[in-house]
Amino acid sequence: MNAPKELRVSKDRRLLTVTFDGHAPFELPAELLRVLSPSAEVQGHSPEQRVTVPGKRNVAISRIEPTGNYAVRIVFDDAHETGIFTWTYLHTLGHERDTRWADYLAELSEKGLSRD
């Protein structure tokens, strides 16, 4: 997967727009990126260890740091900074955003957790 031609954080720091060649821009909310972070803290080291992260409705992106030629580290204002978002993962999130968001909301409900 080639690098996106643009990564743009909104003025309020709550939306990341990712544009890959040949695709319409993807808008990825900071909350979605935070709760689906590819970090071991969120994903664990196996599917059984994956954590449902509540309470991130108001999270924002503090900064984005390049990581080699294949990814970026997204640092959030809640001090989470261990997720390395590869170009492939960002592309997947863009295409599967609605499904993954619905799955996350269902998980929160099943576990009695809240976005707040």
FENBEL-V132569 format. One record per residue. N is the residue number from 1. RES is the residue in three letters. PHI is phi in whole degrees, -180 to 180 (NA if undefined). NEAR is the number of other C-alpha atoms within 12 Angstrom. D_CENTER is the distance of its C-alpha to the mean C-alpha in whole Angstrom. Layout:
n:res:phi:near:d_center
N:RES:PHI:NEAR:D_CENTER
N:RES:PHI:NEAR:D_CENTER
This chain:
n:res:phi:near:d_center
1:MET:NA:16:18
2:ASN:-77:18:18
3:ALA:-62:24:16
4:PRO:-65:30:15
5:LYS:-82:18:18
6:GLU:-155:19:16
7:LEU:-124:27:13
8:ARG:-132:25:14
9:VAL:-96:25:13
10:SER:-65:19:15
11:LYS:-59:12:17
12:ASP:-84:15:16
13:ARG:68:24:13
14:ARG:-108:27:11
15:LEU:-145:28:10
16:LEU:-111:33:9
17:THR:-102:27:11
18:VAL:-118:32:11
19:THR:-121:25:15
20:PHE:-103:25:16
21:ASP:-54:15:20
22:GLY:79:11:22
23:HIS:-130:14:19
24:ALA:-67:16:18
25:PRO:-60:22:15
26:PHE:-101:29:12
27:GLU:-106:29:11
28:LEU:-118:36:7
29:PRO:-62:33:7
30:ALA:-57:34:6
31:GLU:-60:34:7
32:LEU:-60:39:5
33:LEU:-61:41:2
34:ARG:-68:46:5
35:VAL:-77:38:7
36:LEU:-110:38:5
37:SER:-51:33:5
38:PRO:-77:31:8
39:SER:-67:27:10
40:ALA:-64:19:13
41:GLU:-60:22:13
42:VAL:-97:26:11
43:GLN:-83:22:12
44:GLY:70:17:15
45:HIS:-108:13:18
46:SER:-160:13:19
47:PRO:-58:11:18
48:GLU:-68:10:20
49:GLN:-92:13:18
50:ARG:-60:19:15
51:VAL:-110:25:14
52:THR:-88:31:13
53:VAL:-97:29:12
54:PRO:-93:26:14
55:GLY:71:19:15
56:LYS:-117:29:12
57:ARG:-54:20:13
58:ASN:-104:22:14
59:VAL:-68:29:11
60:ALA:-131:32:11
61:ILE:-88:33:10
62:SER:-81:25:13
63:ARG:-165:25:13
64:ILE:-125:26:12
65:GLU:-118:22:14
66:PRO:-62:20:15
67:THR:-131:17:16
68:GLY:58:13:18
69:ASN:-102:17:19
70:TYR:-123:19:16
71:ALA:-167:25:12
72:VAL:-135:28:11
73:ARG:-99:29:10
74:ILE:-102:38:8
75:VAL:-103:27:10
76:PHE:-104:32:10
77:ASP:-73:20:13
78:ASP:-94:21:14
79:ALA:80:16:14
80:HIS:-74:31:11
81:GLU:-147:27:11
82:THR:-101:23:12
83:GLY:-85:31:9
84:ILE:-103:32:10
85:PHE:-93:33:8
86:THR:-73:27:11
87:TRP:-60:28:12
88:THR:-62:22:12
89:TYR:-66:28:9
90:LEU:-62:39:8
91:HIS:-63:30:11
92:THR:-62:22:11
93:LEU:-60:31:7
94:GLY:-62:29:10
95:HIS:-74:22:13
96:GLU:-110:19:12
97:ARG:-52:23:10
98:ASP:-64:18:13
99:THR:-66:15:14
100:ARG:-66:20:11
101:TRP:-66:24:11
102:ALA:-62:14:14
103:ASP:-63:18:14
104:TYR:-63:28:12
105:LEU:-62:26:15
106:ALA:-65:18:17
107:GLU:-61:21:17
108:LEU:-57:22:17
109:SER:-61:15:20
110:GLU:-61:12:21
111:LYS:-96:15:21
112:GLY:69:15:22
113:LEU:-105:18:19
114:SER:-129:18:18
115:ARG:-74:24:15
116:ASP:-91:13:17
